[in-house]
Amino acid sequence: MLPDKREISESLYGSWLLARQDIGGYGRFVCTTDGFWRSFAAIILIAPFYFSFASLERDLVAAVQNAAQNVPGSAFYVAKAVALIADWAGYPLLVAAVAGLLGFTERYALYIIAYNWSSVLVIGFLSPPFLLHGLGLIEARSAVLLTLILSLPVLYYRWYIARTALETTALTATGLVLLDLSLSMLVNKGAERLFG
């Protein structure tokens, strides 16, 4: 079952409040078993951005490396789709595996709900460099640099959600952010090798 418009808007507003370091944002999420599973539907909101910027990302990398900019074929998009789904499912599974060890089993669902919905804000926040480059307003190297700069507040946002949702230590929250980053890189590289 998919979330209705009210749940989507409330969840995105909750994510926005968390971006402003207002833990009242957690009260906007539907923290039930159904709400947990429905939060994974946020991938539907993310996917259009993800695929729109996938080919631009490829062009950026090619331009920075002075390589040929080939038109992305179907294998490229298959690889991106596999990477997105694997990452979307893989991170919650990894966190579930360590939740008992790190002592945050009871707050795991809240964390994943906030993490999933906040991903919509994250991809929107990271999109300007791709848009500006796609419109020809900035060169590839500037787009890459801007993306790196914008990634810093995103990492802090992810860290803040881990720290406050799980009520855990700064070190544990840092570890989760690094786990998330590492998984994303591994999944993307693996998918590219399989389908690239």
C-alpha positions as CSV (number, residue, x, y, z in Angstrom):
1,M,0.0,0.0,0.0
2,L,1.3,3.4,-1.0
3,P,1.3,6.5,1.3
4,D,-1.4,9.1,0.6
5,K,-0.8,12.7,-0.3
6,R,-1.1,13.8,3.4
7,E,1.4,11.2,4.6
8,I,3.9,12.2,1.8
9,S,3.5,16.0,2.6
10,E,3.8,15.5,6.3
11,S,6.8,13.2,6.0
12,L,8.6,15.6,3.7
13,Y,7.8,18.5,6.1
14,G,9.2,16.4,8.9
15,S,12.3,15.9,6.9
16,W,12.5,19.6,6.3
17,L,12.2,20.3,10.0
18,L,15.0,17.8,10.7
19,A,17.2,19.7,8.1
20,R,16.6,22.7,10.3
21,Q,17.7,20.6,13.4
22,D,14.2,20.6,14.8
23,I,13.6,17.1,16.2
24,G,9.9,17.9,16.2
25,G,10.1,16.6,12.7
26,Y,10.0,13.1,13.9
27,G,6.4,13.7,15.0
28,R,5.4,14.2,11.4
29,F,6.3,10.7,10.4
30,V,3.9,7.8,10.6
31,C,5.8,5.6,13.0
32,T,3.9,2.3,12.7
33,T,4.8,-1.0,10.9
34,D,2.7,0.2,7.9
35,G,4.4,3.6,8.0
36,F,7.8,1.9,8.0
37,W,7.0,-0.1,4.9
38,R,5.3,2.9,3.2
39,S,8.4,5.0,3.7
40,F,10.2,2.9,1.1
41,A,7.8,4.3,-1.5
42,A,9.9,7.5,-1.3
43,I,11.9,5.8,-4.0
44,I,9.1,6.7,-6.4
45,L,9.8,10.4,-5.8
46,I,13.5,9.9,-6.0
47,A,13.7,7.8,-9.2
48,P,12.8,10.6,-11.7
49,F,15.6,12.8,-10.3
50,Y,18.0,9.9,-10.1
51,F,17.6,8.8,-13.7
52,S,17.4,12.4,-15.0
53,F,20.8,13.2,-13.5
54,A,22.4,9.7,-14.2
55,S,23.4,10.5,-17.8
56,L,24.5,14.0,-16.8
57,E,26.7,12.5,-14.1
58,R,28.2,10.3,-16.7
59,D,28.9,13.3,-18.9
60,L,30.4,15.2,-16.0
61,V,32.8,12.4,-15.2
62,A,33.7,12.0,-18.9
63,A,34.3,15.8,-19.3
64,V,36.5,16.0,-16.2
65,Q,38.5,13.0,-17.4
66,N,38.6,14.3,-21.0
67,A,37.1,11.1,-22.2
68,A,34.5,10.6,-25.0
69,Q,31.0,11.3,-23.9
70,N,29.0,8.4,-25.2
71,V,25.2,8.5,-25.3
72,P,24.2,6.2,-22.3
73,G,22.7,2.9,-23.6
74,S,20.2,0.7,-22.0
75,A,22.9,-1.2,-20.0
76,F,23.8,2.0,-18.3
77,Y,20.3,2.6,-17.1
78,V,19.9,-1.0,-16.1
79,A,23.0,-0.7,-14.0
80,K,21.7,2.5,-12.4
81,A,18.3,0.9,-11.6
82,V,20.0,-2.1,-10.0
83,A,22.3,0.1,-8.0
84,L,19.4,2.3,-6.8
85,I,17.3,-0.7,-5.7
86,A,20.2,-2.6,-4.1
87,D,21.3,0.5,-2.2
88,W,17.7,1.3,-1.2
89,A,17.2,-2.1,0.3
90,G,20.7,-2.9,1.3
91,Y,21.4,0.0,3.8
92,P,18.3,-0.7,6.0
93,L,19.3,-4.4,6.0
94,L,22.8,-3.6,7.1
95,V,21.6,-1.3,9.8
96,A,19.1,-3.9,11.0
97,A,22.0,-6.4,11.3
98,V,24.0,-4.1,13.6
99,A,21.0,-2.6,15.5
100,G,21.1,-5.2,18.3
101,L,24.8,-5.0,18.7
102,L,24.8,-1.2,18.9
103,G,21.7,-1.1,21.1
104,F,19.2,0.8,19.0
105,T,16.8,-1.9,18.0
106,E,13.8,0.0,19.4
107,R,14.5,3.1,17.5
108,Y,15.5,1.4,14.2
109,A,12.1,1.9,12.5
110,L,12.0,5.6,13.3
111,Y,15.5,6.0,11.9
112,I,14.8,4.2,8.6
113,I,11.5,6.1,8.2
114,A,13.3,9.4,8.6
115,Y,16.2,8.2,6.4
116,N,13.9,7.2,3.6
117,W,11.8,10.3,3.5
118,S,14.8,12.6,3.9
119,S,16.4,11.1,0.8
120,V,13.9,13.1,-1.3
121,L,15.3,16.3,0.2
122,V,18.8,15.1,-0.3
123,I,18.5,14.4,-4.0
124,G,16.7,17.7,-4.5
125,F,19.5,19.5,-2.7
126,L,22.2,17.8,-4.7
127,S,20.5,18.5,-8.1
128,P,21.5,22.1,-8.9
129,P,25.0,21.3,-10.2
130,F,23.5,18.8,-12.6
131,L,20.8,21.2,-13.7
132,L,23.2,24.1,-14.2
133,H,25.6,21.9,-16.2
134,G,22.8,20.4,-18.3
135,L,21.6,24.0,-19.1
136,G,25.2,24.9,-20.1
137,L,25.5,27.5,-17.4
138,I,28.6,25.9,-15.7
139,E,31.4,23.7,-16.9
140,A,31.9,20.1,-15.8
141,R,34.7,20.8,-13.3
142,S,32.6,23.5,-11.6
143,A,29.7,21.2,-11.4
144,V,31.8,18.5,-9.8
145,L,33.2,21.0,-7.3
146,L,29.8,22.4,-6.5
147,T,28.5,18.8,-5.9
148,L,31.3,18.1,-3.5
149,I,30.6,21.3,-1.6
150,L,26.9,20.5,-1.4
151,S,27.7,17.0,-0.2
152,L,29.1,18.4,3.1
153,P,25.8,19.6,4.5
154,V,24.1,16.4,3.2
155,L,26.6,14.3,5.2
156,Y,25.9,16.4,8.3
157,Y,22.1,16.0,7.7
158,R,22.5,12.2,7.5
159,W,24.7,12.3,10.6
160,Y,22.2,14.4,12.5
161,I,19.3,12.1,11.7
162,A,21.3,9.0,12.8
163,R,22.4,10.7,16.0
164,T,18.9,12.0,17.0
165,A,16.6,9.2,15.6
166,L,18.7,6.5,17.2
167,E,19.7,8.6,20.3
168,T,23.2,7.2,19.8
169,T,26.7,8.6,20.1
170,A,28.4,10.9,17.6
171,L,30.9,8.1,16.8
172,T,28.1,5.6,16.0
173,A,26.3,8.1,13.9
174,T,29.6,8.8,12.0
175,G,30.1,5.1,11.5
176,L,26.6,4.8,10.0
177,V,27.2,7.7,7.6
178,L,30.4,6.0,6.5
179,L,28.7,2.7,6.1
180,D,26.0,4.3,3.9
181,L,28.7,6.0,1.7
182,S,30.7,2.8,1.4
183,L,27.7,0.7,0.4
184,S,26.6,3.3,-2.2
185,M,30.0,3.3,-3.8
186,L,30.3,-0.5,-3.7
187,V,26.8,-1.0,-5.2
188,N,27.4,1.5,-7.9
189,K,30.8,0.0,-8.9
190,G,29.4,-3.5,-8.8
191,A,26.4,-2.6,-11.0
192,E,28.6,-0.8,-13.5
193,R,30.9,-3.8,-13.8
194,L,28.0,-6.2,-14.2
195,F,26.0,-4.1,-16.7
196,G,28.5,-1.5,-18.0
